[in-house]
Amino acid sequence: MNDNFQLNEGERKGNVKYQLSNNVLALMTFTKADNIVIIDHTEVDESLRGQGIGRQLLDRIIEMVRQRNMKIIPLCPFAKSVFEKDVSIRDVLK
């Protein structure tokens, strides 16, 4: 797994970042409530568009959610569109 990705979690909020050097080039943010992770925002630098970085951010959250037996509500349009396209990850949808 690429170690340029970093999952950060607080009690209620968290994010997954993709960074090179100390520059954050992509970010997906979420809020936790009970056993649910609500993905609310995705941002990917122009220079990385089309390289699957956004999907890799989402994959980190999906991995965490599966390990903890949680569910996801994708409010962010990007995350929502990935779930619509990929049946194989819908097991984590609320």
Backbone torsions as a table, in degrees:
resi	resn	phi	psi	omega
1	MET	NA	142.6	-177.1
2	ASN	-71.4	122.0	-177.3
3	ASP	-84.2	9.4	170.6
4	ASN	-78.7	-8.4	177.2
5	PHE	-96.0	139.1	-178.6
6	GLN	-140.2	124.5	176.3
7	LEU	-92.6	125.5	179.6
8	ASN	-121.2	132.0	-176.7
9	GLU	-133.3	132.9	169.6
10	GLY	-107.9	-169.2	-179.8
11	GLU	-65.6	-41.0	-176.4
12	ARG	-116.4	-26.8	-175.8
13	LYS	-124.3	158.6	177.8
14	GLY	-163.6	177.9	177.6
15	ASN	-160.0	165.4	170.0
16	VAL	-121.5	130.1	-178.7
17	LYS	-116.3	149.7	168.7
18	TYR	-118.8	121.2	-179.5
19	GLN	-137.3	147.4	174.1
20	LEU	-120.9	135.4	-169.4
21	SER	54.5	-127.2	176.5
22	ASN	-110.5	18.1	-179.6
23	ASN	-94.9	120.9	174.8
24	VAL	-79.5	115.8	-176.8
25	LEU	-103.9	-14.8	177.3
26	ALA	-153.2	147.9	-174.6
27	LEU	-151.9	135.3	171.5
28	MET	-127.4	126.4	-176.5
29	THR	-110.0	152.4	179.6
30	PHE	-147.9	160.7	175.3
31	THR	-122.7	141.4	178.6
32	LYS	-107.4	136.9	175.4
33	ALA	-142.8	119.2	-175.6
34	ASP	52.9	-121.7	-178.6
35	ASN	-104.2	27.9	-175.6
36	ILE	-122.6	138.6	174.0
37	VAL	-111.9	121.3	-179.6
38	ILE	-103.6	111.4	179.1
39	ILE	-84.5	119.5	-172.6
40	ASP	-114.9	-11.5	-176.8
41	HIS	-160.5	140.3	173.0
42	THR	-134.8	135.7	-179.4
43	GLU	-138.5	127.1	177.6
44	VAL	-130.6	129.9	179.7
45	ASP	-57.5	143.3	179.3
46	GLU	-48.7	-39.4	-175.4
47	SER	-65.3	-16.6	-177.3
48	LEU	-109.6	-0.9	-176.7
49	ARG	-58.1	140.5	176.6
50	GLY	81.8	5.1	-177.9
51	GLN	-103.7	5.2	177.5
52	GLY	81.1	12.7	-178.3
53	ILE	-66.6	-41.8	178.6
54	GLY	-59.3	-42.1	178.6
55	ARG	-64.1	-39.0	179.4
56	GLN	-66.4	-34.1	174.4
57	LEU	-61.6	-48.0	179.8
58	LEU	-61.3	-41.0	179.9
59	ASP	-59.3	-35.3	177.9
60	ARG	-64.5	-40.6	179.8
61	ILE	-70.1	-41.4	178.6
62	ILE	-60.1	-42.6	178.7
63	GLU	-59.7	-46.2	179.1
64	MET	-61.4	-45.1	-177.8
65	VAL	-63.6	-41.8	178.8
66	ARG	-65.1	-41.1	-179.9
67	GLN	-63.1	-32.3	-175.9
68	ARG	-101.2	3.8	179.2
69	ASN	59.9	45.1	-179.6
70	MET	-107.2	179.7	177.1
71	LYS	-129.1	160.2	-178.4
72	ILE	-117.9	138.4	167.0
73	ILE	-115.4	111.4	-178.6
74	PRO	-88.6	97.2	176.7
75	LEU	-82.5	-28.8	179.6
76	CYS	-67.3	131.0	-179.3
77	PRO	-56.1	-38.0	179.5
78	PHE	-63.7	-52.7	-178.5
79	ALA	-60.7	-41.6	179.7
80	LYS	-59.2	-42.9	-178.8
81	SER	-67.3	-34.4	178.0
82	VAL	-65.8	-43.0	178.8
83	PHE	-64.1	-35.5	178.9
84	GLU	-66.2	-34.5	-176.2
85	LYS	-84.8	-28.6	-171.4
86	ASP	-117.1	101.3	-178.6
87	VAL	-62.8	-29.7	-172.5
88	SER	-67.6	-13.6	-179.4
89	ILE	-109.2	2.2	-175.9
90	ARG	-71.3	-10.0	177.8
91	ASP	-61.3	-22.1	-178.2
92	VAL	-93.8	-2.4	-179.5
93	LEU	-72.2	141.6	175.5
94	LYS	-85.5	NA	NA
